[in-house]
């Protein structure tokens, strides 16, 4: 019986908090004149989740406080990390370590769209 109540409590908790989070499919697309748009989906003390659109490009960038994980959900882009270039497309997953200089350029006709996860406490080794 105790297991039943614990499971029920966890299920209710998940349903209640899930309704406060935005779903990527419900977020408005990038504006006509915007190059980059971010929309926060969820955040807690260690990570933040965003939908990220890039119409043209993000010039050289570096994150001192977090790593960034990118899942491509629309479009095609070129990601440059250091002197290496990578072509990413729908379904590809890419990780940029904390303090790693990188740039992203859209190479498709439509803006590239990512689910971006920024995490403070990752240990990433290349």
C-alpha positions as CSV (number, residue, x, y, z in Angstrom):
1,X,0.0,0.0,0.0
2,X,2.9,2.3,0.8
3,X,4.4,1.8,-2.6
4,X,1.0,2.6,-4.2
5,X,0.8,6.0,-2.4
6,X,4.4,6.9,-3.2
7,X,3.9,6.1,-6.9
8,X,0.7,8.1,-6.9
9,X,2.4,11.0,-5.3
10,X,5.2,10.9,-7.8
11,X,2.8,10.7,-10.7
12,X,0.7,13.7,-9.5
13,X,3.9,15.7,-8.9
14,X,5.1,14.9,-12.5
15,X,1.8,15.9,-14.0
16,X,1.6,19.2,-12.1
17,X,5.1,20.3,-12.8
18,X,5.0,19.1,-16.5
19,X,2.2,21.6,-17.1
20,X,4.4,24.5,-16.1
21,X,7.0,23.7,-18.7
22,X,6.8,24.8,-22.3
23,X,6.9,22.2,-25.1
24,X,9.2,22.9,-28.1
25,X,6.4,22.4,-30.6
26,X,4.2,25.1,-28.9
27,X,6.8,27.9,-29.1
28,X,6.5,30.6,-31.7
29,X,9.1,30.6,-34.5
30,X,11.8,33.2,-35.0
31,X,10.7,36.7,-36.0
32,X,11.4,37.9,-39.5
33,X,14.2,40.4,-38.6
34,X,15.8,38.4,-35.7
35,X,19.0,36.5,-36.3
36,X,18.9,34.5,-33.0
37,X,16.0,33.6,-30.7
38,X,16.0,31.6,-27.5
39,X,13.0,30.5,-25.6
40,X,13.4,28.9,-22.1
41,X,11.6,25.6,-21.7
42,X,12.7,24.6,-18.2
43,X,15.4,25.6,-15.6
44,X,16.6,24.3,-12.3
45,X,19.6,24.9,-10.1
46,X,22.0,23.0,-12.4
47,X,20.7,23.2,-15.9
48,X,18.6,25.3,-18.3
49,X,16.7,24.0,-21.4
50,X,16.0,26.2,-24.4
51,X,14.8,26.2,-27.9
52,X,17.4,28.0,-29.9
53,X,16.8,29.3,-33.5
54,X,19.6,30.7,-35.6
55,X,18.6,32.4,-38.9
56,X,22.1,33.3,-40.0
57,X,25.0,32.7,-37.5
58,X,26.4,33.1,-34.1
59,X,29.9,34.5,-34.3
60,X,32.7,33.2,-32.0
61,X,31.2,32.6,-28.5
62,X,32.5,31.1,-25.3
63,X,30.5,30.1,-22.1
64,X,32.5,30.5,-18.9
65,X,29.8,29.2,-16.6
66,X,28.3,26.2,-18.4
67,X,28.7,23.5,-21.1
68,X,26.1,23.4,-23.9
69,X,24.5,20.4,-25.5
70,X,22.7,20.9,-28.8
71,X,20.1,18.6,-30.4
72,X,19.2,19.7,-33.9
73,X,15.5,19.5,-34.5
74,X,15.2,21.5,-37.8
75,X,17.6,22.7,-40.4
76,X,21.3,22.2,-41.0
77,X,24.3,24.1,-39.5
78,X,28.1,24.3,-39.4
79,X,29.5,24.3,-35.9
80,X,33.2,25.4,-35.6
81,X,35.0,24.5,-32.4
82,X,38.6,25.6,-32.3
83,X,39.9,24.7,-35.8
84,X,37.5,21.8,-36.4
85,X,34.3,22.3,-38.4
86,X,31.3,19.9,-38.1
87,X,28.1,19.8,-40.2
88,X,25.0,19.0,-38.1
89,X,21.5,18.1,-39.3
90,X,18.2,17.0,-37.8
91,X,18.8,14.3,-35.1
92,X,22.5,15.2,-34.5
93,X,23.6,15.8,-31.0
94,X,26.6,18.1,-30.3
95,X,28.4,19.0,-27.1
96,X,30.4,22.2,-26.5
97,X,32.5,22.1,-23.3
98,X,32.7,25.0,-20.9
99,X,35.2,27.7,-22.0
100,X,35.4,26.2,-25.5
101,X,35.3,28.9,-28.3
102,X,32.7,28.0,-30.9
103,X,30.5,29.5,-33.7
104,X,27.4,28.3,-35.4
105,X,26.3,29.1,-39.0
106,X,23.0,28.0,-40.6
107,X,23.6,26.4,-44.0
108,X,20.0,25.5,-44.7
109,X,17.3,27.7,-46.3
110,X,15.4,27.7,-43.1
111,X,16.7,28.7,-39.7
112,X,18.4,25.9,-37.7
113,X,16.5,25.0,-34.6
114,X,18.1,23.3,-31.5
115,X,17.1,22.0,-28.2
116,X,19.9,23.6,-26.1
117,X,20.8,22.3,-22.6
118,X,23.2,24.5,-20.6
119,X,24.7,22.6,-17.6
120,X,26.9,24.0,-14.9
121,X,28.3,20.7,-13.5
122,X,29.2,18.6,-16.5
123,X,32.5,16.8,-16.9
124,X,33.2,16.7,-20.6
125,X,36.4,15.3,-22.1
126,X,37.3,15.2,-25.8
